[in-house]
């Protein structure tokens, strides 16, 4: 009775998580977590092929892989963007320091003339 109730809760959670951003990944995480130590094979962490979850269709697996690939591409894009912004910040700081040194030199020269 307890296993059936836990299975119903896990199934409901999986269904709900599929509609959230990153839902297939979250659903896989919920699916791979056993409800209690005596849970059956339906909630095992690894199936016969060594992948997380059980009972998933090949379409679900390709969707998950597609989502992970897309996330990896976005991470690389944001790392590149961060590197470009960091380089621009360093260039701005260097230019600012040069202009400040030039200003201070001119100001001191004017002050020495008086």
PyMOL CGO cylinders between C-alpha atoms (Angstrom):
from pymol import cmd
from pymol.cgo import CYLINDER

trace = [
    CYLINDER, 0.00, 0.00, 0.00, 2.83, 2.39, 0.91, 0.3, 1, 1, 1, 1, 1, 1,
    CYLINDER, 2.83, 2.39, 0.91, 4.70, 1.64, -2.34, 0.3, 1, 1, 1, 1, 1, 1,
    CYLINDER, 4.70, 1.64, -2.34, 1.60, 2.38, -4.41, 0.3, 1, 1, 1, 1, 1, 1,
    CYLINDER, 1.60, 2.38, -4.41, 1.10, 5.71, -2.61, 0.3, 1, 1, 1, 1, 1, 1,
    CYLINDER, 1.10, 5.71, -2.61, 4.76, 6.65, -3.01, 0.3, 1, 1, 1, 1, 1, 1,
    CYLINDER, 4.76, 6.65, -3.01, 4.63, 5.67, -6.68, 0.3, 1, 1, 1, 1, 1, 1,
    CYLINDER, 4.63, 5.67, -6.68, 1.58, 7.88, -7.20, 0.3, 1, 1, 1, 1, 1, 1,
    CYLINDER, 1.58, 7.88, -7.20, 3.36, 10.83, -5.55, 0.3, 1, 1, 1, 1, 1, 1,
    CYLINDER, 3.36, 10.83, -5.55, 6.48, 10.34, -7.69, 0.3, 1, 1, 1, 1, 1, 1,
    CYLINDER, 6.48, 10.34, -7.69, 4.40, 10.02, -10.87, 0.3, 1, 1, 1, 1, 1, 1,
    CYLINDER, 4.40, 10.02, -10.87, 2.51, 13.22, -10.01, 0.3, 1, 1, 1, 1, 1, 1,
    CYLINDER, 2.51, 13.22, -10.01, 5.74, 15.06, -9.28, 0.3, 1, 1, 1, 1, 1, 1,
    CYLINDER, 5.74, 15.06, -9.28, 7.24, 13.90, -12.59, 0.3, 1, 1, 1, 1, 1, 1,
    CYLINDER, 7.24, 13.90, -12.59, 4.17, 15.11, -14.48, 0.3, 1, 1, 1, 1, 1, 1,
    CYLINDER, 4.17, 15.11, -14.48, 4.28, 18.49, -12.77, 0.3, 1, 1, 1, 1, 1, 1,
    CYLINDER, 4.28, 18.49, -12.77, 8.02, 18.95, -13.26, 0.3, 1, 1, 1, 1, 1, 1,
    CYLINDER, 8.02, 18.95, -13.26, 7.79, 18.40, -17.02, 0.3, 1, 1, 1, 1, 1, 1,
    CYLINDER, 7.79, 18.40, -17.02, 6.03, 21.77, -17.36, 0.3, 1, 1, 1, 1, 1, 1,
    CYLINDER, 6.03, 21.77, -17.36, 8.75, 23.77, -15.56, 0.3, 1, 1, 1, 1, 1, 1,
    CYLINDER, 8.75, 23.77, -15.56, 11.92, 25.16, -17.17, 0.3, 1, 1, 1, 1, 1, 1,
    CYLINDER, 11.92, 25.16, -17.17, 14.46, 22.36, -17.08, 0.3, 1, 1, 1, 1, 1, 1,
    CYLINDER, 14.46, 22.36, -17.08, 11.61, 20.01, -16.23, 0.3, 1, 1, 1, 1, 1, 1,
    CYLINDER, 11.61, 20.01, -16.23, 12.85, 16.84, -17.96, 0.3, 1, 1, 1, 1, 1, 1,
    CYLINDER, 12.85, 16.84, -17.96, 16.06, 17.02, -15.97, 0.3, 1, 1, 1, 1, 1, 1,
    CYLINDER, 16.06, 17.02, -15.97, 14.19, 17.59, -12.72, 0.3, 1, 1, 1, 1, 1, 1,
    CYLINDER, 14.19, 17.59, -12.72, 11.78, 14.77, -13.57, 0.3, 1, 1, 1, 1, 1, 1,
    CYLINDER, 11.78, 14.77, -13.57, 14.71, 12.44, -14.14, 0.3, 1, 1, 1, 1, 1, 1,
    CYLINDER, 14.71, 12.44, -14.14, 16.14, 13.45, -10.76, 0.3, 1, 1, 1, 1, 1, 1,
    CYLINDER, 16.14, 13.45, -10.76, 12.83, 12.72, -9.04, 0.3, 1, 1, 1, 1, 1, 1,
    CYLINDER, 12.83, 12.72, -9.04, 12.45, 9.46, -10.92, 0.3, 1, 1, 1, 1, 1, 1,
    CYLINDER, 12.45, 9.46, -10.92, 15.94, 8.28, -9.93, 0.3, 1, 1, 1, 1, 1, 1,
    CYLINDER, 15.94, 8.28, -9.93, 15.32, 8.88, -6.20, 0.3, 1, 1, 1, 1, 1, 1,
    CYLINDER, 15.32, 8.88, -6.20, 13.79, 5.85, -4.46, 0.3, 1, 1, 1, 1, 1, 1,
    CYLINDER, 13.79, 5.85, -4.46, 10.80, 6.62, -2.23, 0.3, 1, 1, 1, 1, 1, 1,
    CYLINDER, 10.80, 6.62, -2.23, 12.20, 4.43, 0.53, 0.3, 1, 1, 1, 1, 1, 1,
    CYLINDER, 12.20, 4.43, 0.53, 14.96, 1.79, 0.84, 0.3, 1, 1, 1, 1, 1, 1,
    CYLINDER, 14.96, 1.79, 0.84, 12.59, -1.04, -0.10, 0.3, 1, 1, 1, 1, 1, 1,
    CYLINDER, 12.59, -1.04, -0.10, 11.42, 0.58, -3.34, 0.3, 1, 1, 1, 1, 1, 1,
    CYLINDER, 11.42, 0.58, -3.34, 11.11, -1.61, -6.38, 0.3, 1, 1, 1, 1, 1, 1,
    CYLINDER, 11.11, -1.61, -6.38, 12.92, -1.49, -9.69, 0.3, 1, 1, 1, 1, 1, 1,
    CYLINDER, 12.92, -1.49, -9.69, 10.55, 1.17, -11.03, 0.3, 1, 1, 1, 1, 1, 1,
    CYLINDER, 10.55, 1.17, -11.03, 12.41, 3.83, -9.06, 0.3, 1, 1, 1, 1, 1, 1,
    CYLINDER, 12.41, 3.83, -9.06, 15.97, 2.47, -9.38, 0.3, 1, 1, 1, 1, 1, 1,
    CYLINDER, 15.97, 2.47, -9.38, 18.75, 4.96, -10.07, 0.3, 1, 1, 1, 1, 1, 1,
    CYLINDER, 18.75, 4.96, -10.07, 20.11, 3.01, -13.03, 0.3, 1, 1, 1, 1, 1, 1,
    CYLINDER, 20.11, 3.01, -13.03, 18.31, 0.92, -15.57, 0.3, 1, 1, 1, 1, 1, 1,
    CYLINDER, 18.31, 0.92, -15.57, 19.72, -2.04, -17.49, 0.3, 1, 1, 1, 1, 1, 1,
    CYLINDER, 19.72, -2.04, -17.49, 21.47, 0.30, -19.92, 0.3, 1, 1, 1, 1, 1, 1,
    CYLINDER, 21.47, 0.30, -19.92, 23.13, 2.25, -17.09, 0.3, 1, 1, 1, 1, 1, 1,
    CYLINDER, 23.13, 2.25, -17.09, 21.11, 5.40, -17.63, 0.3, 1, 1, 1, 1, 1, 1,
    CYLINDER, 21.11, 5.40, -17.63, 19.11, 7.21, -14.98, 0.3, 1, 1, 1, 1, 1, 1,
    CYLINDER, 19.11, 7.21, -14.98, 15.41, 6.46, -14.79, 0.3, 1, 1, 1, 1, 1, 1,
    CYLINDER, 15.41, 6.46, -14.79, 13.36, 3.60, -16.12, 0.3, 1, 1, 1, 1, 1, 1,
    CYLINDER, 13.36, 3.60, -16.12, 10.51, 3.26, -18.53, 0.3, 1, 1, 1, 1, 1, 1,
    CYLINDER, 10.51, 3.26, -18.53, 11.53, 6.37, -20.48, 0.3, 1, 1, 1, 1, 1, 1,
    CYLINDER, 11.53, 6.37, -20.48, 10.95, 6.40, -24.19, 0.3, 1, 1, 1, 1, 1, 1,
    CYLINDER, 10.95, 6.40, -24.19, 13.74, 7.13, -26.65, 0.3, 1, 1, 1, 1, 1, 1,
    CYLINDER, 13.74, 7.13, -26.65, 11.94, 10.39, -27.43, 0.3, 1, 1, 1, 1, 1, 1,
    CYLINDER, 11.94, 10.39, -27.43, 12.26, 11.49, -23.77, 0.3, 1, 1, 1, 1, 1, 1,
    CYLINDER, 12.26, 11.49, -23.77, 15.95, 10.61, -23.79, 0.3, 1, 1, 1, 1, 1, 1,
    CYLINDER, 15.95, 10.61, -23.79, 16.57, 12.65, -26.93, 0.3, 1, 1, 1, 1, 1, 1,
    CYLINDER, 16.57, 12.65, -26.93, 14.65, 15.57, -25.43, 0.3, 1, 1, 1, 1, 1, 1,
    CYLINDER, 14.65, 15.57, -25.43, 16.77, 15.41, -22.28, 0.3, 1, 1, 1, 1, 1, 1,
    CYLINDER, 16.77, 15.41, -22.28, 19.98, 15.16, -24.30, 0.3, 1, 1, 1, 1, 1, 1,
    CYLINDER, 19.98, 15.16, -24.30, 18.82, 18.03, -26.49, 0.3, 1, 1, 1, 1, 1, 1,
    CYLINDER, 18.82, 18.03, -26.49, 18.07, 20.16, -23.42, 0.3, 1, 1, 1, 1, 1, 1,
    CYLINDER, 18.07, 20.16, -23.42, 21.49, 19.35, -21.93, 0.3, 1, 1, 1, 1, 1, 1,
    CYLINDER, 21.49, 19.35, -21.93, 23.23, 20.18, -25.22, 0.3, 1, 1, 1, 1, 1, 1,
    CYLINDER, 23.23, 20.18, -25.22, 21.35, 23.47, -25.45, 0.3, 1, 1, 1, 1, 1, 1,
    CYLINDER, 21.35, 23.47, -25.45, 22.29, 24.30, -21.86, 0.3, 1, 1, 1, 1, 1, 1,
    CYLINDER, 22.29, 24.30, -21.86, 25.95, 23.50, -22.56, 0.3, 1, 1, 1, 1, 1, 1,
    CYLINDER, 25.95, 23.50, -22.56, 25.90, 25.78, -25.61, 0.3, 1, 1, 1, 1, 1, 1,
    CYLINDER, 25.90, 25.78, -25.61, 24.36, 28.59, -23.56, 0.3, 1, 1, 1, 1, 1, 1,
    CYLINDER, 24.36, 28.59, -23.56, 26.99, 28.12, -20.85, 0.3, 1, 1, 1, 1, 1, 1,
    CYLINDER, 26.99, 28.12, -20.85, 29.78, 28.40, -23.43, 0.3, 1, 1, 1, 1, 1, 1,
    CYLINDER, 29.78, 28.40, -23.43, 28.15, 31.51, -24.91, 0.3, 1, 1, 1, 1, 1, 1,
    CYLINDER, 28.15, 31.51, -24.91, 27.91, 33.16, -21.50, 0.3, 1, 1, 1, 1, 1, 1,
    CYLINDER, 27.91, 33.16, -21.50, 31.51, 32.23, -20.65, 0.3, 1, 1, 1, 1, 1, 1,
    CYLINDER, 31.51, 32.23, -20.65, 32.64, 33.84, -23.92, 0.3, 1, 1, 1, 1, 1, 1,
    CYLINDER, 32.64, 33.84, -23.92, 30.52, 36.91, -23.19, 0.3, 1, 1, 1, 1, 1, 1,
    CYLINDER, 30.52, 36.91, -23.19, 32.00, 37.13, -19.70, 0.3, 1, 1, 1, 1, 1, 1,
    CYLINDER, 32.00, 37.13, -19.70, 35.53, 36.92, -21.14, 0.3, 1, 1, 1, 1, 1, 1,
    CYLINDER, 35.53, 36.92, -21.14, 34.79, 39.70, -23.66, 0.3, 1, 1, 1, 1, 1, 1,
    CYLINDER, 34.79, 39.70, -23.66, 33.30, 41.95, -20.98, 0.3, 1, 1, 1, 1, 1, 1,
    CYLINDER, 33.30, 41.95, -20.98, 36.27, 41.29, -18.71, 0.3, 1, 1, 1, 1, 1, 1,
    CYLINDER, 36.27, 41.29, -18.71, 38.70, 42.18, -21.51, 0.3, 1, 1, 1, 1, 1, 1,
    CYLINDER, 38.70, 42.18, -21.51, 36.74, 45.37, -22.23, 0.3, 1, 1, 1, 1, 1, 1,
    CYLINDER, 36.74, 45.37, -22.23, 36.82, 46.28, -18.54, 0.3, 1, 1, 1, 1, 1, 1,
    CYLINDER, 36.82, 46.28, -18.54, 40.59, 45.78, -18.41, 0.3, 1, 1, 1, 1, 1, 1,
    CYLINDER, 40.59, 45.78, -18.41, 41.04, 47.94, -21.52, 0.3, 1, 1, 1, 1, 1, 1,
    CYLINDER, 41.04, 47.94, -21.52, 38.82, 50.66, -20.03, 0.3, 1, 1, 1, 1, 1, 1,
    CYLINDER, 38.82, 50.66, -20.03, 40.78, 50.59, -16.76, 0.3, 1, 1, 1, 1, 1, 1,
    CYLINDER, 40.78, 50.59, -16.76, 44.11, 50.80, -18.60, 0.3, 1, 1, 1, 1, 1, 1,
    CYLINDER, 44.11, 50.80, -18.60, 42.92, 53.75, -20.72, 0.3, 1, 1, 1, 1, 1, 1,
    CYLINDER, 42.92, 53.75, -20.72, 41.52, 55.47, -17.63, 0.3, 1, 1, 1, 1, 1, 1,
    CYLINDER, 41.52, 55.47, -17.63, 44.81, 55.05, -15.78, 0.3, 1, 1, 1, 1, 1, 1,
    CYLINDER, 44.81, 55.05, -15.78, 46.80, 56.45, -18.74, 0.3, 1, 1, 1, 1, 1, 1,
    CYLINDER, 46.80, 56.45, -18.74, 44.49, 59.48, -19.04, 0.3, 1, 1, 1, 1, 1, 1,
    CYLINDER, 44.49, 59.48, -19.04, 44.66, 60.11, -15.28, 0.3, 1, 1, 1, 1, 1, 1,
    CYLINDER, 44.66, 60.11, -15.28, 48.46, 59.97, -15.32, 0.3, 1, 1, 1, 1, 1, 1,
    CYLINDER, 48.46, 59.97, -15.32, 48.52, 62.36, -18.27, 0.3, 1, 1, 1, 1, 1, 1,
    CYLINDER, 48.52, 62.36, -18.27, 46.11, 64.75, -16.50, 0.3, 1, 1, 1, 1, 1, 1,
    CYLINDER, 46.11, 64.75, -16.50, 48.15, 64.67, -13.28, 0.3, 1, 1, 1, 1, 1, 1,
    CYLINDER, 48.15, 64.67, -13.28, 51.36, 65.34, -15.22, 0.3, 1, 1, 1, 1, 1, 1,
    CYLINDER, 51.36, 65.34, -15.22, 49.86, 68.36, -17.00, 0.3, 1, 1, 1, 1, 1, 1,
    CYLINDER, 49.86, 68.36, -17.00, 48.33, 69.64, -13.74, 0.3, 1, 1, 1, 1, 1, 1,
    CYLINDER, 48.33, 69.64, -13.74, 51.70, 69.38, -11.94, 0.3, 1, 1, 1, 1, 1, 1,
    CYLINDER, 51.70, 69.38, -11.94, 53.48, 71.12, -14.82, 0.3, 1, 1, 1, 1, 1, 1,
    CYLINDER, 53.48, 71.12, -14.82, 50.98, 74.01, -14.68, 0.3, 1, 1, 1, 1, 1, 1,
    CYLINDER, 50.98, 74.01, -14.68, 51.34, 74.18, -10.91, 0.3, 1, 1, 1, 1, 1, 1,
    CYLINDER, 51.34, 74.18, -10.91, 55.14, 74.37, -11.21, 0.3, 1, 1, 1, 1, 1, 1,
    CYLINDER, 55.14, 74.37, -11.21, 54.95, 77.30, -13.65, 0.3, 1, 1, 1, 1, 1, 1,
    CYLINDER, 54.95, 77.30, -13.65, 52.97, 79.46, -11.21, 0.3, 1, 1, 1, 1, 1, 1,
]
cmd.load_cgo(trace, "trace")
